[in-house]
Amino acid sequence: MQSKADIVWQKIISELGQNTHEIKTIDNTGCSDKGKWFSVRVIDEILYIGEANSNKPSSTLAMERPIPQKEFAALYPNYAKWRAGTMPREKAKGSSMNSSYIFALIHAFDDVRR
């Protein structure tokens, strides 16, 4: 049986397809008003995060960052706790430098929040 994180991961991979998309980071209320745009694309079932080209303000990244499924799955359970206010951001991000992007992707693609 697939975990919820695995299901959401597959949905992201499937919906992004071969195209690059731009998504905005969110705060713990789910608001993106003060967020920064980033690009995301899929290569061999790994997400690659980069600077946005079409939207501003863009996240500033020296190079694209890969996000493998294992990193995504490790942070997935922290997302709901962070949004509910029961887990502070510093703890929710774990050891990932990509938590802002992962949380924005979960927010954009997880049917539970809709």
Buried (B, 14 or more C-beta within 10 A) or exposed (E): EEEBBBEBBBBBBEEBEEEBBBBBBBBBEEEBEEBBBBBBBBEEEBBBBBBBEEEEEBBEBEEBBEBEBEBBBBBBBBBBEBBEEEBEEEEBBEEBEBBBBBBBBBBBBBEEEE
